[in-house]
Amino acid sequence: MYQLIIYGPPGVGKGTQAELIASKLKLEHISTGAILRKAFEDKTELGIKAKEIMDKGELVPDEIMNGIVKECMRNINSGGFILDGYPRTLKQAKALSEIFAELDYTHVKVINIIADDNEITKRLLLRGRSDDTEETIANRIKVYYDSTAPVKKYYDDLGLTIDINGIGEIEDINKKILSLIS
């Protein structure tokens, strides 16, 4: 069973690679947004709480997010999963390790996609979204390095990280990833 986390800064291609990997390996692609939407739709207790918080424009606290992820992880198919967009903080990463231990997920690998800040900025500007300005992109990259990058160190220290160069053709990057996780 594949137990994967995909990681890296915004605009590096995590979502694209996660979809390809999930499709090719028949894995559940679990994204934070999808987890939250399903919890809302299923009207779970945690989903209702998360929706109330998000409707106020606030971030969902770690305790609620961790609980929603745990609920989702209990229902994984036999092929495994690729987790995209979570964990984003060291506290979430540690909670996820506890969830994995409880659910006996012992073969976790973290795919860390790397690209330099200039390449990321260029990619995000080319997307053409109204919220992708040079200033907002610079801020998102800073937030990544300030709060999310320590999660990479955590996984490095556990020996779970596989670094992948995210510059190149999508299919070539995907082939590299698949060869390193198999």
Summary of the structure (lengths in Angstrom):
residues: 182
radius of gyration: 16.2
end to end distance: 10.5
largest distance: 43.7
contacts: 542
relative contact order: 0.20
helix: 58%
strand: 15%
